[in-house]
Amino acid sequence: MKSLIHSILLTLIVIGGFTVKCQAEIIYELRRYTAHEGKLDDLLTRFRDHTCDLFTKHGMTNLAYFVPFENDKNQLVYFLSFPSREARDQSFKNFVNDPAWKDAFAKSREDGPLVEKVESLFLTETDFSPENGFKTADEARLFELRTYTATPGHLSNLDARFRDHTIELFEKHGITNIAYFHLMPDQEGAEKTLVYLIAHKSIMDRGVSFKAFGQDPAWQTARKASEENAGGSLTEKGGVNFEFLVPTDFSPVK
């Protein structure tokens, strides 16, 4: 009997370890398209009518699609996820070779190309990123994409401050944590970059929330202690950047 129990426990451990490994292999891609002047609506139509469905067909998970709140550069910003980097490459290979995509691509370009530039970042979730953070809400929201550049050797300190203090204080002050990422090791700046996505009820609520957060004694104490421990600021000068994003009508997350 003891032998049977031992075998079952070993099996559960192996299965559990496999599950964790599979979850850890999930990777994310943040893609940014800059459309040619006057072509953004056509690009959005192509995604709405063709691209998103074909992504799903070829094993990609559509997470969220946005346009910047002030979109003077004619951009589309979106997140995808994949079981692994290898799966991602295979999915895109299958996608671009799909006759349905080739047909949609050709027809959309009859009056000229739609996309001027494509930028891409490969990401993995941090250990403090919320589970199932990419979920929709009952009311429309304003999203905010934030990128922090840590001072040399202090990304782990920055992570610890978010893990132990910031994310809870964000929620306390009405800021919704969606997802937190590190760049994959082969990405430029991976050793010093934290990327995260949060949401607000509105641009006005965002201002109120961040003001209250900044004035919270708990935040001020945590910030002071973290900087004293690191011997200075955890982020480089000019190393906090943010962008407001609005979900498209076809975004799974709104």
Secondary structure, DSSP 8 states (H G I E B T S, - for coil): -HHHHHHHHHHHHHHHHHHHHHHHH-EEEEEEEEE-TT-HHHHHHHIIIIIHHHHHHTT-EEEEEEEESS-TT-EEEEEEEES-HHHHHHHHHHHHT-HHHHHHHHHHTTTS-SEEEEEEEEEEE-TTS-TT-----SS--EEEEEEEEE-TT-HHHHHHHIIIIIHHHHHHTT-EEEEEEEE-TTSTTGGGEEEEEEEES-HHHHHHHHHHHHH-HHHHHHHHHHHHHHTS-SEEEEEEEEEEEEE-TT-S--
